[in-house]
Amino acid sequence: MEGKGRPLTVHQLNELLLVCSLVLLVAVAAVRVSSRSGLPSLLIYLGIGIAIGQDGIGNVVFDNAELTQVIGYAALVVILAEGGLGTKWKEIKPALPAAIALSLVGVAISVGVTAAGAHYLVGLEWRQALLIGAVVSSTDAAAVFSVLRKVPLPSRVTGVLEAESGFNDAPVVILVVSFATVGPVDDWYVLIGKIALELAIGIAIGLTVGFVGAYGLRHVALPASGLYPIAVMAIAITAYAAGAMAHGSGFLAVYLAAMVLGNAKLPHWPATRGFADGLGWIAQIGMFVLLGLLVTPHELAGDFWPAVIIGLVLTMVARPLEVFVSLLPFRIPWQEQALMSWAGLRGAVPIILATIPMVTGIEGSDRVFNIVFVLVVVYTLVQGPTLPWLARKLELGATDEAADLGIESAPLEKLRGHLLSFAIPPASRMHGVEVGELRLPAGASVTLVVRDAKSFVPAPSTVLRRGDELLVVATDQVRDAAEARLRAVARGGKLAGWLGAGSNGA
């Protein structure tokens, strides 16, 4: 990039801030276009990067693959942390064995089948073929999280796909680094040993940091609510750094630590989720724009059809085969397997991993990067918008579950209590329920209702409505029970706990 090696002046800083803020505003506006058209937002961000690059209107020359890889890793850490914070343990728990099978057995099948297609159908030499097979075998957390949360699917399907995208980065990174190392490739049993050790270290560190961090945040009242989101993200990133420095899987560590924190019922949780969601968007935008800058569009034409052919092998052969073989022991219906096969979305992660051979100097690494870039763009353009349609055709897209409550908890340390505040969503079955029918545990009470911008103290006979904002005071001893009861009523109505909807909100 022009100006490399020179100190940044204040004038240049002003120009940089102006350009970055304008790019962010355009990217934010593009989310609206993406949500209406069904076009994955990552493609729009890549397009912005290409537009301001050397072949576009901006004419910015950028070819620093190493810097792109470093920034991409940092962005991926934030994205995995945000994804882990939003992952519900009750949904992912039954899906965990299937997700682990897809992340290990499935990755091995995908790498082998895709590499064979790249070698025999496209003519790539084996190291390049293995690199492409490994790079594209990782489903992308950002793409999966952003698409699946817009599509109402059975919790088992969503749990498997989200957990897989969080888990499979670790073994894939190890494979790509091994294949991209100049010299002979490690024997298969050495690779398996590396993967097992790094995963074990990542799991241990991620869970430890997550539980310790959650315990600390639940028992220490910080002086300002804005400190909680910062502390949560800092804890999650600590898990990544500690895992990576211990020669384990930092990506797995940050995802697990964030998942523990996300299910720990921490104070000021909606604010924390909003903060993490905003950081995740910034990470995605910055990462995709930078990747768009790195690519040279006029060099892609020669690798278009090889990318399409390899993508066909991956999408129509490798992915269905890995899903079928990995999920054989779990007796998952064929409709769900078909959807999981089509929902193996690729995004920025494969493109970032494709910069590793460029940094290590493997012969043909530029072509590997171009093929991966074209493959991701083409098949994301095809798979993302068609996923809701396929879910409906397979009769997996409908749901009539009531919306969950976003309950915010503020600790009252000196009073040994908590303030629980939330708004009743439009689809909540709490609509029409009287305050007395909430049947909150002794020690918890609805103290204030805000309706149509007016506040009042409710009576037991006050009927709750959609859009009402409630303030509930609960002692330390019954805080969890009160929150569980509120969630249960939101999902099951006033008879929750009597007619099959447990008081825990299940």
C-alpha positions, 0 to 999 in steps of 0.5 A: 500500500502506498505510504508504507513505512512512513509515519502517519501524520495528523492530516493523513489520519484525518483522511483515513478517518473520513474514508473509514467512516464513509465506508462504514456508513455505506456498509451499514446501509448495505445491510438494509439492501442485504436483508431485503434482497436476500443477498449475503452482506459479505458479498456487498462488503467484498464489493466495496473493497474491490470498488475502492481497490486498484481495479476500481474507482478508488485506485488503492493499491494493497497487496499485503497478504501478511497484514490481511491475515493478521487483521483477519485473525483478529476479526475472526476472534471477535466474530467467534466471540460474538457467535459464542455469546449468542449460542444457547446451551440448551439448543447446542447441547443435544447437537454437540456430538453431531457437530463434533463429528462434522468438525473432525470426520467431516473435515477429513472427508471434505478435504480428501474429496475436494482435493481429489477433484482439484487434482484430477479434474482441474489438474492442480498438483497435490499440495495445491489441491490439498491446500484448497481442500483444507481451506474450503472445508471450513464453514464460516462462522460469520456467514452461518450465524448471520444467515441462520438467525434469519431463518426459523429452523429446528433447534437441532439443525441450528445447533449442529450448524452453529457448533460446527462453524465454531469448532471446525476452524481449529482442525482446518487451521492446523491442516492448512498450516501443515500443507502450507509449510515449505518441505514435506507434509507431515504424516497423517498420524502426526497431523491427527496428534497435533489436532487432538493436542491443540483441541484439548488445550483449547477446550481446557483453556476456553472452559476455564477462562469462561467459568472463572470470568463468569463467576467473577462478573456475577459476584463483583458489582462494577461501578458502571453498566458500560463496563460489563460488555467490555469485560465480557469481550476482554475475557473472551479474547483472553481465552483466545490469546491464552489458548494460542500462546499455549500452542492450543486452538485459540479459536476453539478457546474463544468460542467456548469461553464466549459460550460459557459467558453467554449462558451464565445470566450475567448482569446487563446482558442485553447491553452486552449482546448489543455491544458484542453484536456491534463489534461483530459487525465492525469486524465483518465489515473491516475483514471483508472490505480488506479482503476485497482490497487484496484481490486483483479482479482482472487476475480472476478470470483465468481461475473462474471455471476451475473454481466453479468445478472445485465448488461443484465437487465441494457442494454436490459431492464432498459436503453431502458425503461428509454430512451423511457419513458423520451423522450416520450414528445419530439417525437424523432425518434425511430432510435435516441432512439435506439442509445441513448439506446445503447450509455449509456456508463459506465466507471470509474464513476460507479467504483468510486461510488462503493467505497462509500459503501466500505468506509462507511462499508456497508455489502457486499460492496466488492461484490458490487464493484466486480460486478460493476467492471466486469459489466463495463468492459464487457459491455464497451467492447461490447458497445464501439466498436459496437456503430459506427456500430449501428449508420451506421445501423440506418443511423445516422452515416454519415455527410458531415458537414465542419470542424469548425475553431480553431480560436485563439484570442490574445487581443491587449489591448493598441491597442484596437484590437485582433489578430485572427489566424487559419489554414484552415482544410482539409474539410473546404469550405474556400478552393478556396475562395478569400480573398476579398470574405470573406467579413469581416466587416469594421475594420477587415482584413487578414494581413498575410497568411502562405503557405508551410512554406512561409509568404506573405501579401495577395491581395483581389484576393488571393485564400485561400487553405487547410492548409493555416494559416491566421492572421486577425486583428480586432478591439474590436467592430467587433471582434465577427462579424469577427470571426462569418463571418470566421466560416460561410465561413468555413462551407458554402463557399463564398456564406454563408449568401446569400444561407441559411448559416447565417453569424453566422456560423450556 
